[in-house]
Amino acid sequence: MSARGAATLACQELVELVSDLVDGYLSLENRALIEEHLLVCPPCAVHIEQMRTTIDVIGRLRGRQEAPEIPAPLRDAFRRRQGA
């Protein structure tokens, strides 16, 4: 992205840079341009917040243990019941 004023930063450009923004890979100059754009573009601000929330939730889910295996007798009884 070229260094331009926030007023000329297109929403599409911001969307294409979301991953770099939330991961902290943008230059300070480009990050400042995006932050300025977010001040005047509520839909983009919502989009960024949704992405940050999604990343946070996924990160918390990765730390959870998987559900325990259902014992075979219980699983079989459930299947028999479903077939009835």
N, C-alpha and C positions, 0 to 999 in steps of 0.2 A: 504494500500500500504506500502510495506516495504521501509526503507530508502536505496535507491540505487543511483548510479550516473545517471545523466541526460542522458548519452549515452545509458544506458540500460533501460530507461523508455520507454516502448512500447507505440506507438500511441494509441492503444486500451485502455490501462490503463488511458491515459489522457482523452479520450472520455468518459470513464465511470465516470470520476470525474468532468466533466464540470459543472454540477449543483452546486456541492460543491465549486468549484473554483469561479464561478461568484457570488455565494451567500456569499462568505467569510467564509465558514465553515471548510476549510482545516487548518491543523497545519502550522506554519511558515516553518517548515522543508519541508513538502510536497509541499507547495506553491513554495518554492525556487526551488525544483526539477522540477516542472512543468514549471516555468518561464525559467529555463535553457533549458529545452527541446524546448520551443517555440522559443528560439533564434536560434536553429539549425534545426527546422522543420517548414518551411513556411506553409505547408498544415494545420498543427495543429494550427498555429497562426491565419490563416484565419478562421478556424472553431471556435475558441474562439471568435474572433471579430464578426463573424456572430451571435453567441449566445448572446453576449452582446448587439448587435444592436437589435436583436429580442426582448429581454427582455425590452429594453428601449422603443421600439415602442409600445409593448403591454401595458406597464405602462402608456404611454401617451394616448392610446386609452381608457383605463379604466376610465379616467377622462372626456371623452367626453360624452355629452348628446346624447341619442338616437334620431333618426329622429322623428319629430312630426307625429302624426297620420294623415293620409290623410282623409280629410272630405269625408263622405259617398257619397254625390252627385258627387264629382269629381272622386272618385274611381269607382262608377257605370258607369259614362260616359266613363271612360277609358275602362272598361270591355266591354261596348256595342260597342265601336269603334274597339276593338280587335276582336270581333266576327263578324264584318262586312266583 
